[in-house]
Amino acid sequence: MRALFIAAALFAAAPALADTPATSLTLVDAAKAPAGRTIIDGAAWRCDGAQCTATGGASQPASRACRRVVAKFGAVAAFSYRGETLDEQALATCNAA
């Protein structure tokens, strides 16, 4: 019976997980990409060359999340956090911080 309740809870949560907005970035220097998973403010980042994606993450503005990532990975050419994409001006500000 307990297994049935757990299965039902997981099944109910599946659509919510599918609707999670995308979180991704493109590094300026692919050589600075971490080799494994890196957790920043609850977001688990994985990189394949200069392209990185994340799952999870704290509820915060994309600009703040960008600054935190740039502090660890270096400059970014593109940044999208939980569905919010930074424009060129916001990227320049993030990279300068």
C-alpha positions in Angstrom: 0.0 0.0 0.0 2.8 2.4 0.9 4.5 1.7 -2.4 1.3 2.6 -4.2 1.2 6.0 -2.5 4.8 6.7 -3.4 4.3 5.7 -7.0 1.2 7.9 -7.2 3.1 10.9 -5.8 6.0 10.4 -8.3 3.5 10.1 -11.1 1.7 13.3 -10.1 5.1 15.1 -9.9 6.2 14.1 -13.3 4.3 16.8 -15.3 5.7 19.5 -13.0 9.3 18.3 -13.6 8.7 18.4 -17.4 7.5 22.0 -17.2 10.7 23.2 -15.5 12.0 26.1 -17.6 15.4 25.7 -19.3 18.6 26.7 -17.7 21.6 26.9 -19.9 24.7 28.9 -20.9 27.4 29.1 -23.4 30.9 29.7 -22.1 33.3 32.2 -23.9 36.2 29.8 -23.1 35.3 26.2 -23.3 38.6 25.3 -21.6 37.2 26.7 -18.4 34.2 24.2 -18.4 34.2 22.0 -15.4 34.9 18.3 -16.0 32.1 17.0 -13.8 28.9 18.3 -12.2 29.2 21.6 -10.4 26.5 22.8 -8.0 25.9 26.6 -7.7 23.0 27.8 -5.6 21.3 24.5 -5.9 21.6 24.2 -9.6 23.5 21.2 -10.9 25.6 22.3 -13.9 27.0 19.9 -16.5 29.0 21.0 -19.5 29.7 19.5 -22.9 32.4 21.8 -24.3 31.2 25.4 -24.1 27.6 24.4 -23.7 26.3 23.9 -20.2 22.9 23.0 -18.8 21.5 22.8 -15.3 18.7 21.3 -13.4 17.3 22.7 -10.2 18.4 25.9 -8.7 17.4 28.5 -6.2 14.6 30.9 -7.0 16.6 34.1 -7.8 16.9 36.6 -10.7 18.8 35.4 -13.7 21.2 38.3 -13.4 22.3 37.1 -9.9 22.5 33.5 -11.0 24.7 34.6 -13.9 27.1 36.5 -11.7 27.4 33.4 -9.4 28.1 31.1 -12.4 30.6 33.6 -14.0 32.5 33.7 -10.7 33.1 29.9 -11.0 33.2 29.2 -14.8 34.4 32.5 -16.3 32.7 34.7 -18.9 29.6 33.6 -20.7 28.4 34.4 -24.3 24.7 33.4 -23.5 22.8 32.8 -20.3 19.3 31.5 -19.6 18.1 30.8 -16.1 14.8 29.1 -15.4 13.3 30.4 -18.6 14.7 34.0 -18.4 17.3 34.8 -21.1 19.7 37.7 -20.5 20.1 40.2 -23.3 23.5 41.5 -24.5 23.6 44.4 -22.0 22.7 42.1 -19.1 25.4 39.7 -20.2 28.0 42.4 -20.4 27.1 43.5 -16.8 27.2 39.9 -15.6 30.6 39.3 -17.2 32.0 42.5 -15.7 30.9 41.7 -12.2 
